Amino acid sequence: MRIVQLKQDRGQPRRLSQGHGVNRAVLALKAEAGKDIWLYGGGRLCATLLDAGLVDSVEIAIVPVLLGQGTPMVAPTAGRHTLRFTSQRIYAASGIALMAYDAVPR
């Protein structure tokens, strides 16, 4: 079971368990007034929310370290999800590149 942290206005994380009404809970959070929802969960949760059409944008950071193995950023999804590039930022001191994309509705 994965734990999802969704940041609330008051700075306190709200925890949801993957697979137990997470789509309904995210829909409810999106309906509330306040700041953006940040997802910290993993590839399977990201795929679940992408498939449900609940992801508005994606930020991908490339960190210049080669691991040779690891967990995929996104688990297999029910279909193709198109992203539209919106911005990028390079952190020269660390070599980290951050790219931002909007999720294109199906």
C-alpha positions in Angstrom: 0.0 0.0 0.0 1.4 3.4 -1.0 0.7 6.6 1.0 -0.2 9.7 -1.0 0.5 13.1 0.4 -1.6 16.0 -0.9 -0.5 19.3 0.5 -3.2 21.5 2.0 -3.4 25.2 2.4 -2.4 25.0 6.1 0.8 23.1 5.2 -0.4 19.9 6.7 -0.3 16.8 4.4 -3.5 14.9 3.9 -2.8 11.2 3.5 -4.8 8.9 1.3 -4.3 5.2 0.7 -3.8 4.1 -3.0 -6.8 2.2 -4.3 -9.3 3.2 -1.6 -11.3 5.9 -3.2 -8.3 8.0 -4.1 -10.0 9.3 -7.3 -13.0 10.5 -5.3 -10.8 12.1 -2.7 -8.7 13.9 -5.3 -11.9 15.1 -7.0 -13.1 16.5 -3.7 -9.8 18.2 -3.0 -9.9 19.8 -6.5 -13.3 21.2 -5.8 -12.1 22.9 -2.6 -10.7 26.5 -2.7 -7.0 26.8 -2.2 -3.6 26.1 -3.5 -2.4 23.4 -5.9 -2.4 19.8 -5.0 1.1 18.2 -5.0 1.3 14.4 -5.4 4.0 12.4 -3.7 3.1 8.8 -4.4 4.9 6.9 -7.1 4.4 5.6 -10.5 1.3 3.5 -9.9 -0.6 6.4 -8.3 0.4 8.8 -11.0 -0.9 6.3 -13.6 -4.2 5.9 -11.7 -4.7 9.7 -11.6 -3.7 10.2 -15.3 -6.1 7.5 -16.4 -8.9 9.2 -14.4 -8.1 12.6 -16.0 -7.3 14.1 -12.6 -3.7 15.4 -13.5 -3.6 19.0 -14.7 0.2 19.3 -15.0 3.4 17.4 -14.7 6.8 18.6 -13.6 9.7 16.3 -14.5 13.2 16.9 -13.0 16.2 15.3 -14.6 18.9 14.7 -12.0 22.3 13.9 -13.6 22.9 10.6 -11.9 22.9 7.2 -13.7 21.5 4.4 -11.4 21.4 1.5 -13.9 18.1 0.4 -12.4 15.1 1.8 -10.5 11.4 2.3 -10.4 9.6 3.7 -13.5 8.4 7.3 -13.1 4.9 6.2 -14.2 3.4 2.7 -14.2 1.7 1.4 -17.3 -1.5 3.4 -18.1 -4.7 2.5 -19.8 -3.6 4.4 -22.9 -1.4 7.2 -24.2 -1.4 10.6 -22.3 -0.3 13.7 -24.2 1.6 16.4 -22.4 2.1 20.0 -23.7 5.4 21.6 -22.8 5.0 24.9 -20.9 8.4 25.8 -19.4 11.9 24.7 -18.4 14.5 25.7 -15.8 18.1 24.7 -15.6 19.9 24.8 -12.3 23.5 25.2 -13.5 25.3 24.5 -10.2 23.7 21.1 -9.8 23.0 20.3 -13.5 19.3 19.6 -12.7 16.8 20.3 -15.4 13.1 20.9 -14.6 10.5 20.7 -17.3 6.9 21.6 -16.9 4.0 20.2 -19.0 0.2 20.6 -19.0 -1.8 17.4 -19.3 -3.8 17.5 -22.5 -7.4 16.2 -21.9 -8.4 13.2 -23.9 
